[in-house]
Amino acid sequence: MPKPKPSTPPLIDADLHAESFRQVREAHRLELVEDYVELISDLIRDGGEARQVDIAARLGVAQPTVAKMLKRLVKAGYVEQKPYRGAFLTDAGEALAQASRERHQVVEAFLLALGIDPDTARRDAEGIEHHVSAETVAAFARFVAARS
């Protein structure tokens, strides 16, 4: 006897579907920017500066890739570069880094509260943090707070 095929939900309205994909594309576009500014902020807090070589090593990319991204971040107003001193965040860059860091911490705490092991929670939070809405992050935070 053949197995019944699992039912799939009907397609949603095309405009709603398109908006969902637009949100994902925007999240992907901002993901690298947020990762860079958060890392630059962390490096500055840890050692007083964020050098291209350190950024490249921590992101697992080549230094020319970092140089190209830093130019984008300077143009966007998130980073200032000082000759022979590395990259420094503008106020806007630090605000973006802090918001990204806080989102990451909430997502990671949520995953830990679900029983995910710490290493997996840290790695998964790194991707999830960029793709959840403020509403979802707030729900995660409420969930974690209720369990404390």
Long-range contacts (C-beta under 8 A, 24 or more apart in sequence): 24-131, 27-130, 27-131, 28-130, 30-130, 31-130, 32-69, 33-72, 33-73, 33-76, 33-78, 33-96, 34-96, 34-97, 34-100, 34-129, 34-130, 35-59, 35-100, 35-126, 36-69, 36-70, 36-73, 36-79, 37-73, 37-78, 37-79, 37-89, 37-93, 37-94, 37-96, 37-97, 37-100, 38-97, 38-100, 38-101, 38-104, 40-79, 40-87, 40-88, 40-89, 40-93, 40-97, 41-89, 41-93, 41-94, 41-97, 41-98, 41-101, 44-88, 44-89, 49-85, 49-86, 49-87, 49-88, 50-86, 50-87, 50-88, 51-86, 51-87, 52-86, 52-87, 54-86, 55-87, 100-129, 100-130, 103-129, 103-132, 103-137, 104-129, 106-137, 106-140, 106-141, 106-144, 107-132, 107-137, 107-140, 109-140, 109-141, 109-144, 110-140, 110-141, 110-143, 110-144, 113-143, 113-144, 113-147
